[in-house]
């Protein structure tokens, strides 16, 4: 093991410490590192970018020509001495966490919805975000006023049209992404788009945010670098600022999880989409041609169609009836016989075509 004197004789730098070695042995060349310049640059970068950690600061020092760069521990101690960070106890990493990453781009996208984006008038916007699992490339970052199924899927289809269809999509179990945990499981609009595009749907477990840890970490970076303490004039203004930040994130900002490379270097989208991307048409009132839907009559004898309640009669409670929708009237049929015709008061779109299945309570296992 080399001694300190031998290391100093070879000219090895000591970035944090005294500017001169303590040894006074004859024949040993004294090394005077350029500590003041590197330390001043370090403090300047930290003050300009308070969210940068040791790894990012070391990377920026190398880009500024500091060679060799200081170690991460040296940077941490220098920041503490200059009052730029507060020392705190480290959290032990949980042993049951497993890090995983897909082997190539466009193999898996992670999507989520994030709130907390405020306008000056007090309204809150939602961000529909998506990143590529392999490259950490941001493929979607659209702002909407309401994170309903139609607006979320509009941002998703725009990303499909721009970059093509990934092999898989991973989301949580929000209602805009999946209907499997609702009272009446079924296919939602997001599921239908994935099925038509040949995309495999994957959902996280219940209360398992670490499964989509990459998109959650993206949200943390987005809040720290762009949103904290900031309000925007309008949705259009906020989207412009978001687009500029995403472009810098994809093409300029180094990412620690991919060896300080920029996401654009690892992201290689296909030249063309595998299938035509469906377009989400704006809501239009039903004006031509009748549409038939089925409904189950409630215990009070009511059914709901297009946000309008119609009385079918308590004697039909639990039975399935057919409702024919005309531009101006609703016709209710039972076993092919017309039983009621009422004026149509709503022009809202029909979102449910089939009647709900009756709820069956779970049977508890019997013990003998």
PEGIPE-V146980 format. One record per residue. RES is the residue in one letter. PHI is phi in whole degrees, 0 to 359 (* if undefined). OMEGA is omega in degrees with one decimal (NA if undefined). D_FIRST is the distance of its C-alpha to the first C-alpha in whole Angstrom. Layout:
RES|PHI|OMEGA|D_FIRST + RES|PHI|OMEGA|D_FIRST
This chain:
X|*|-176.6|0 + X|293|178.1|4 + X|278|179.4|6 + X|295|180.0|10 + X|297|179.4|12 + X|294|177.9|10 + X|296|178.4|10 + X|293|179.2|14 + X|295|179.1|15 + X|277|176.5|14 + X|85|179.7|16 + X|289|-175.6|15 + X|282|172.8|17 + X|238|-167.5|17 + X|291|179.5|21 + X|251|-177.3|21 + X|146|179.1|21 + X|286|-176.1|23 + X|288|178.7|24 + X|231|177.6|22 + X|293|-178.4|19 + X|283|-176.9|19 + X|288|174.9|18 + X|242|-179.1|21 + X|293|178.3|19 + X|294|177.7|22 + X|89|179.5|21 + X|267|-179.6|18 + X|285|-179.8|20 + X|279|-178.8|21 + X|259|178.3|20 + X|242|-179.4|23 + X|291|-179.9|23 + X|273|-177.1|26 + X|294|-175.5|26 + X|304|-178.1|30 + X|295|-178.7|31 + X|293|-179.1|29 + X|293|178.8|29 + X|296|178.4|33 + X|294|178.5|33 + X|299|-179.2|31 + X|295|178.9|34 + X|295|179.0|37 + X|297|-179.0|36 + X|294|179.1|36 + X|292|179.0|39 + X|285|-178.5|41 + X|229|-176.7|39 + X|296|-178.4|39 + X|275|-179.3|38 + X|284|176.2|35 + X|262|-175.3|32 + X|296|-176.8|28 + X|295|-179.9|28 + X|293|179.0|31 + X|296|177.2|31 + X|298|178.7|27 + X|296|-179.3|29 + X|290|177.1|32 + X|296|176.6|30 + X|297|179.0|28 + X|295|178.1|32 + X|274|176.4|33 + X|97|176.9|30 + X|280|-176.1|27 + X|221|1.4|24 + X|282|-179.1|22 + X|283|175.5|23 + X|290|177.6|22 + X|285|-178.4|20 + X|296|178.6|23 + X|294|178.1|22 + X|296|177.8|22 + X|297|-179.5|25 + X|300|-179.6|26 + X|292|178.7|26 + X|295|178.3|27 + X|294|178.1|30 + X|293|-178.3|31 + X|298|-179.0|31 + X|268|176.0|33 + X|70|-178.4|35 + X|269|173.5|35 + X|219|176.8|35 + X|255|179.4|35 + X|295|179.0|32 + X|212|-179.1|33 + X|291|-180.0|32 + X|280|174.9|31 + X|273|178.6|33 + X|286|179.6|31 + X|289|-179.1|32 + X|293|-176.1|35 + X|287|-175.8|33 + X|274|174.8|37 + X|285|177.4|37 + X|241|177.1|36 + X|276|179.4|35 + X|216|-179.3|37 + X|204|178.2|38 + X|289|-168.9|41 + X|282|-176.3|40 + X|212|178.4|42 + X|291|179.7|44 + X|64|175.3|48 + X|272|-179.6|47 + X|209|170.2|47 + X|250|171.0|49 + X|250|-178.0|48 + X|236|178.1|51 + X|198|177.5|52 + X|240|-177.5|54 + X|234|176.7|53 + X|254|177.2|55 + X|84|176.1|55 + X|252|-167.7|56 + X|249|172.6|58 + X|261|-177.8|61 + X|293|179.6|63 + X|273|176.1|66 + X|96|178.7|64 + X|284|179.9|64 + X|252|175.4|61 + X|256|175.0|60 + X|245|178.3|58 + X|247|173.4|55 + X|265|-171.6|55 + X|241|176.4|52 + X|205|176.8|50 + X|227|174.3|47 + X|279|-171.8|45 + X|294|-175.8|43 + X|284|-171.7|41 + X|260|-173.1|41 + X|64|178.9|41 + X|285|179.7|44 + X|281|-178.0|47 + X|263|-178.4|50 + X|210|174.4|53 + X|203|-177.7|53 + X|252|179.9|57 + X|262|179.1|58 + X|223|177.3|61 + X|281|177.7|64 + X|230|-178.7|64 + X|272|174.9|61 + X|269|-173.5|64 + X|298|-175.8|64 + X|291|-179.0|66 + X|290|177.6|64 + X|296|-179.3|60 + X|290|176.1|62 + X|294|176.6|63 + X|295|-179.9|59 + X|296|-179.2|58 + X|291|175.3|60 + X|296|176.8|60 + X|292|177.4|56 + X|296|-179.5|57 + X|293|-176.7|60 + X|275|-172.9|57 + X|247|-175.4|54 + X|96|-175.9|56 + X|264|174.7|55 + X|284|178.0|52 + X|286|-177.8|52 + X|221|175.4|52 + X|227|-179.7|52 + X|246|178.1|50 + X|222|171.1|52 + X|276|-174.8|52 + X|257|176.3|56 + X|298|-175.9|58 + X|296|179.6|61 + X|285|-178.4|61 + X|256|-173.1|59 + X|207|175.7|60 + X|249|-173.1|63 + X|286|-178.5|62 + X|255|179.1|61 + X|283|179.4|65 + X|295|178.0|68 + X|230|-176.1|69 + X|303|179.1|66 + X|188|-178.5|67 + X|275|176.2|66 + X|261|-176.3|65 + X|299|179.3|65 + X|297|177.1|62 + X|298|-177.8|62 + X|295|179.0|65 + X|297|178.4|63 + X|297|179.6|60 + X|296|-179.3|62 + X|292|179.5|64 + X|269|-179.2|61 + X|73|-179.3|60 + X|264|177.8|57 + X|283|-179.8|55 + X|270|175.5|55 + X|227|179.7|53 + X|239|177.1|53 + X|285|171.1|50 + X|287|179.7|51 + X|291|-179.5|53 + X|55|177.6|51 + X|232|-177.9|47 + X|292|-179.1|46 + X|290|178.0|43 + X|297|175.5|44 + X|259|-175.5|45 + X|296|-177.8|42 + X|292|179.7|42 + X|287|176.3|45 + X|293|176.7|44 + X|293|174.8|41 + X|298|177.5|43 + X|297|178.9|46 + X|298|178.1|43 + X|295|-179.9|42 + X|298|179.1|46 + X|294|-175.3|47 + X|292|-172.7|44 + X|265|-174.0|44 + X|228|-165.6|48 + X|261|-173.2|50 + X|298|178.0|49 + X|68|-175.6|52 + X|233|174.1|54 + X|232|-174.0|57 + X|246|-177.5|59 + X|288|-176.5|63 + X|204|176.9|64 + X|296|179.8|62 + X|297|178.7|62 + X|296|179.6|60 + X|297|179.8|58 + X|292|177.2|58 + X|296|178.5|57 + X|295|178.7|54 + X|297|-179.3|53 + X|298|179.1|53 + X|294|179.5|51 + X|292|179.7|48 + X|296|177.8|48 + X|298|176.6|48 + X|293|178.9|45 + X|298|-176.4|43 + X|281|-169.5|44 + X|246|-175.2|43 + X|238|-171.8|41 + X|281|177.3|39 + X|289|-176.4|36 + X|245|-175.8|35 + X|295|-175.6|32 + X|288|179.5|33 + X|238|174.6|33 + X|60|176.5|30 + X|61|172.7|32 + X|269|176.5|35 + X|274|-176.8|38 + X|302|-176.8|40 + X|297|179.8|43 + X|290|-177.6|40 + X|262|-176.3|40 + X|260|179.6|44 + X|228|-180.0|46 + X|289|176.9|50 + X|295|-177.5|53 + X|290|-179.9|55 + X|212|178.7|58 + X|291|-178.2|59 + X|291|-178.5|59 + X|216|177.5|63 + X|299|-176.6|65 + X|276|179.2|63 + X|292|177.1|66 + X|258|177.9|67 + X|270|-177.5|68 + X|282|176.2|72 + X|295|180.0|73 + X|297|177.4|75 + X|232|177.0|78 + X|293|179.8|82 + X|284|-175.6|83 + X|239|-177.4|86 + X|228|172.7|87 + X|72|177.7|88 + X|286|175.7|87 + X|234|-179.6|84 + X|258|175.3|84 + X|227|177.9|82 + X|244|179.4|82 + X|219|174.3|82 + X|262|-177.2|82 + X|287|-179.2|85 + X|283|-179.7|83 + X|296|178.0|85 + X|272|177.0|87 + X|86|-176.9|88 + X|252|171.1|86 + X|229|179.1|84 + X|239|179.4|82 + X|222|177.5|82 + X|53|179.2|80 + X|61|177.6|80 + X|231|179.5|84 + X|269|-179.8|85 + X|231|179.3|88 + X|271|176.9|90 + X|257|-179.9|91 + X|108|-178.4|92 + X|293|179.8|91 + X|294|178.7|93 + X|257|-177.9|90 + X|304|179.9|87 + X|88|-178.5|85 + X|269|179.0|86 + X|266|176.4|85 + X|240|177.8|87 + X|252|-179.9|87 + X|243|177.2|87 + X|259|-175.4|88 + X|262|173.7|87 + X|250|-179.7|89 + X|302|-175.1|89 + X|238|-176.5|91 + X|223|172.5|92 + X|240|179.3|90 + X|245|-177.5|92 + X|252|-178.8|91 + X|240|172.3|92 + X|231|-178.6|92 + X|54|177.4|92 + X|85|-178.9|93 + X|257|178.0|96 + X|286|-178.5|96 + X|246|-177.6|96 + X|201|173.3|95 + X|229|-177.6|95 + X|230|176.8|93 + X|294|176.9|93 + X|270|-175.8|89 + X|255|-177.2|88 + X|232|176.8|84 + X|249|-180.0|83 + X|291|-175.7|79 + X|289|175.8|77 + X|280|-178.5|78 + X|255|179.8|74 + X|231|-177.5|75 + X|259|-176.6|77 + X|247|-179.4|77 + X|289|176.8|78 + X|291|173.6|76 + X|284|179.6|75 + X|296|-179.4|77 + X|286|178.5|74 + X|247|-179.7|73 + X|295|179.0|72 + X|292|178.3|69 + X|269|177.9|70 + X|284|178.9|69 + X|294|179.3|68 + X|273|178.5|70 + X|254|179.9|69 + X|249|NA|71
